[in-house]
Amino acid sequence: MESTPASADSAVRPAAIRPALPALPRLEARRRALIANTMLGGMVVAAFLMAAGAAAKRFGPTLHIHHALPDSLRGPLHELGLALSGTEFAVVFIALGVCYLGVLAFADSVGVRVGLGAIVLLHLIFVIAPPLLSSDLFNYVGYARLEVVHDLNPYVHPISAAPTDPSYIFVGWRLNTTAYGPLFTLATLPLGWVSFISAVWLLKSITALASLACVALVWACAVRLGRPPLPATLFFGLNPILLAYAVGGAHNDLFMLAAALGGIYLLLGGRESGMAALVGAVAVKSSAVVLLPFALLGSRRPSRALLWGVLAAGVVAVITVIAFGSHVSSMLHVLQRDSQLETPNDVPGVINDVFGLGLANRTLGRIGMVFLIAAVALLLVRVYRGGDWLESAGWATCAVIVSTTWFLPWYLIWFLPLAALALRPYQRLTALALTALAIGLQLPLIFGK
C-alpha cells in the first residue's frame, strides 16, 4: 500500500513535465510551410496572369483558331486589359510549372485546407478564362448542336454539314464526324438546347466540376490504399497540364477520368461493380480501355467483375443503337485516321529527331504499337502472378502515352492520378518528366503568337 503514492506520482510526471520542443525544428517547420504557401501563391498569380492575358487578346496566344473571339467568349477578365504576348504567356506558364514543383517538394508542409482551397481556386481561375490551348471545346458543342439543332447524326455528318451554325468558325476539325464515345455524345446533347455562348460556358463549368470530382476520388482512393491523401491530391490537382489544358480547354478526358477513378475506388473496396464504371469510362472516351484487363485480373472475384463489365457493355450498346443507330462505328474509322497523323509533341517523334533516325511516321506508329503490346502483355503477366494491378495499369497507361504518334498534352491526365496513387515514386517522376516534355514541346507553338 505504501507504494501507491509513488505509482501515482510516476503516472502524473510525464503529463506534468513535458520536454519543450526544440526551437530549430519549429523554425524549420515554419520555414518549410512559408515556402510551400509561397509556391501555392505563385501558382495562383501565374494562373491569373495566364487567364487574364488570354482573355485580353481577341487573337490570344493560346487558341489556335482563325477567328477572333467575341467578348462573350473571352470571359470577365478581358476587361482588365492585361494582354500577354506569346512569349510572356509561355514564361508565365513555365513559372506555373516551377511553382508546382516547389509545392510538391514541400507538400508535407501544406495544410489540408490551404492545399484543397488552392486547388479549387485554381480551377475557378481557369474556368473563367477563355477556352485555352485547344479548340476541342467548340467541337463538343458543335456536335451537340448538329444533332439537336440541325437534326444530323454526328456519327454520320461532320460539322461542315451545318456551316451556318455559330460553332462552325471556331471548330478545328470541320470535315470529321465525331470521334468521341456515345455516352459523352449523348450527355452533351442538352448543350444544343441553349445558345452557343451559353453552351460553351456551361460545358467549361461542368468540366471543371468533373476535374474536382477526380481530385476527390484521388483523395478517397489514397485513403483506401492507406497512403497519405494530401500529397497525392496535390500532385494531381495542381498539375499545370491538368489546369491549363484539361480545365482551361474543357476537355472531355476529365469525364472519362472521373468514371474510371470511380470504378477504381469501388474495386479497391472489393466491389466488382467498379467494372461497370470502367466500361462507362470507355464509352466516354476509348483511351480508358487499357484499364479493363488490369482491373479484371486485379479484382477479388474476376468472374463477378467480368459479369458487371459485360452487363454494362450491353446497356451501353442498347443506348447507343437507340440514340445513334449503327453509325457509331464511324468513330473507329476516325480514330484510326487520327492515329496515322503526326503531332509536334509525341515521344516517338522526339526520339526520331534527337537520334536522327529518319523514320516515317507510319513506321514509328508500328514500332510504337509493337512496344505497347509487349509492355501491356508483360504487365498483365505480372498482375496474374500477384503484382499490384493498379501500379501495372499505371505503367500500361504510361506506355500508351509514350508509344503513340498522336499525343496531345492533355492526354497526360490519363496517367496522373495513377502515378499519384503509386506506392513507389517512379511513376510520379515519370509523370513529372512527361509534364515538362509536354509543356516544353508546346512552347514553340505559343512563342511569337
Summary of the structure (lengths in Angstrom):
residues: 449
radius of gyration: 24.4
end to end distance: 88.1
largest distance: 98.9
contacts: 1545
relative contact order: 0.10
helix: 74%
strand: 0%
